[in-house]
């Protein structure tokens, strides 16, 4: 007997694991390296786990707090349902600038949308409240 939903999940996970080192992720990692911030970025296995969880839930609208150079945002984008949107908040202008090109190019190629929001998420979250409800929020920024 066919396992339709599991087949889709198995295929997604297989492709994700096979393709974990895609060029955009390498670029985001390289940018983290130049900032000496790689240690605060999600590891590839952590990003894969996040992506699988979101994919399995059929997430279409996601919010990320703490963009850094876009590494985790890339995995979130890959996992979103077709036509999905990611809003990602980064308070450091240099980090946001580095992430924006990487994320925008990837979103375009995936037929998804990303909004890199510059500023403190605590202050800026209300500006997107009319875009909700949101399916997921990933808090990866300063928890203070």
C-alpha positions as CSV (number, residue, x, y, z in Angstrom):
1,X,0.0,0.0,0.0
2,X,1.4,3.5,-0.9
3,X,2.3,5.9,1.8
4,X,1.5,9.1,0.0
5,X,2.3,11.7,2.7
6,X,5.3,9.8,4.0
7,X,6.6,9.4,0.4
8,X,6.6,13.2,0.0
9,X,8.3,13.6,3.4
10,X,10.9,10.8,2.6
11,X,11.7,12.5,-0.7
12,X,12.0,15.9,0.9
13,X,14.3,14.6,3.6
14,X,16.5,12.6,1.2
15,X,16.9,15.7,-1.1
16,X,17.6,17.9,1.8
17,X,20.2,15.6,3.3
18,X,21.8,15.1,-0.1
19,X,21.7,18.9,-0.9
20,X,22.7,20.3,2.5
21,X,25.8,22.1,1.1
22,X,24.0,24.1,-1.6
23,X,25.8,27.2,-2.8
24,X,23.6,29.8,-1.0
25,X,24.2,28.0,2.3
26,X,27.9,28.0,1.6
27,X,27.7,31.8,0.9
28,X,25.9,32.4,4.1
29,X,28.4,30.4,6.1
30,X,31.3,32.3,4.4
31,X,29.7,35.6,5.4
32,X,29.4,34.3,9.0
33,X,33.0,33.4,8.9
34,X,34.1,36.9,7.8
35,X,32.1,38.3,10.7
36,X,33.6,35.7,13.1
37,X,30.0,34.7,14.0
38,X,29.9,31.1,12.7
39,X,29.7,29.7,16.2
40,X,26.3,31.4,16.9
41,X,24.8,30.3,13.6
42,X,22.9,27.0,13.3
43,X,24.9,24.1,12.3
44,X,23.9,22.3,9.1
45,X,22.3,19.4,11.0
46,X,20.4,21.8,13.2
47,X,19.2,23.7,10.1
48,X,18.2,20.4,8.5
49,X,16.1,19.4,11.5
50,X,14.4,22.8,11.6
51,X,13.7,22.5,7.9
52,X,12.2,19.0,8.2
53,X,10.0,20.0,11.1
54,X,8.6,23.0,9.1
55,X,8.2,21.0,5.9
56,X,6.3,18.2,7.8
57,X,3.9,20.8,9.2
58,X,3.2,22.4,5.7
59,X,4.3,25.9,6.9
60,X,3.5,28.7,4.5
61,X,4.2,31.8,6.6
62,X,7.1,31.9,8.9
63,X,8.8,34.5,11.1
64,X,12.5,34.3,12.1
65,X,14.0,36.5,14.8
66,X,17.8,36.8,14.3
67,X,18.8,36.6,10.6
68,X,22.6,36.9,11.0
69,X,23.8,36.1,7.4
70,X,20.7,34.1,6.4
71,X,21.9,30.5,6.9
72,X,18.9,29.3,8.9
73,X,16.6,31.5,6.8
74,X,17.7,29.6,3.7
75,X,16.6,26.3,5.3
76,X,13.3,27.8,6.4
77,X,12.7,29.1,2.8
78,X,13.4,25.7,1.4
79,X,10.9,24.1,3.7
80,X,8.0,26.5,3.1
81,X,5.0,25.4,1.1
82,X,4.8,26.7,-2.5
83,X,4.3,30.4,-2.5
84,X,5.4,30.7,1.1
85,X,6.8,33.8,2.8
86,X,9.5,34.4,5.4
87,X,9.8,37.5,7.5
88,X,13.2,37.6,9.1
89,X,14.3,40.3,11.6
90,X,17.9,41.4,12.1
91,X,19.0,44.4,14.1
92,X,22.5,44.7,12.9
93,X,22.6,46.6,9.5
94,X,25.7,44.8,8.3
95,X,24.3,41.4,9.0
96,X,21.0,42.3,7.3
97,X,22.8,43.6,4.2
98,X,24.9,40.4,3.9
99,X,21.8,38.2,4.4
100,X,19.4,40.1,2.1
101,X,21.1,39.3,-1.2
102,X,21.6,35.6,-0.3
103,X,18.0,35.2,0.9
104,X,16.4,37.3,-1.9
105,X,18.2,35.3,-4.7
106,X,17.2,32.0,-3.1
107,X,13.6,33.1,-2.5
108,X,13.3,34.0,-6.2
109,X,14.7,30.7,-7.4
110,X,12.3,28.8,-5.0
111,X,9.3,30.9,-6.0
112,X,8.9,32.1,-2.5
113,X,9.1,35.5,-0.8
114,X,11.4,36.8,1.9
115,X,11.3,40.1,3.8
116,X,14.5,41.1,5.6
117,X,13.3,43.4,8.4
118,X,16.0,45.7,9.7
119,X,15.6,46.6,13.4
120,X,14.9,45.1,16.8
121,X,12.2,42.4,16.5
122,X,10.5,43.5,19.7
123,X,9.9,46.9,18.2
124,X,9.3,45.7,14.6
125,X,7.0,42.7,15.0
126,X,3.9,44.8,15.3
127,X,4.6,46.2,11.8
128,X,3.7,42.8,10.3
129,X,0.8,41.8,12.5
130,X,-1.6,42.4,9.7
131,X,0.2,39.8,7.6
132,X,-0.7,37.0,10.1
133,X,-1.7,34.6,11.2
134,X,1.7,33.0,11.0
135,X,2.4,29.2,10.9
136,X,5.7,29.3,12.7
137,X,8.2,31.5,14.5
138,X,11.8,30.7,15.0
139,X,13.5,32.7,17.7
140,X,17.3,32.6,17.0
141,X,18.2,36.1,18.1
142,X,19.2,37.5,21.5
143,X,16.7,36.1,23.9
144,X,17.2,39.0,26.3
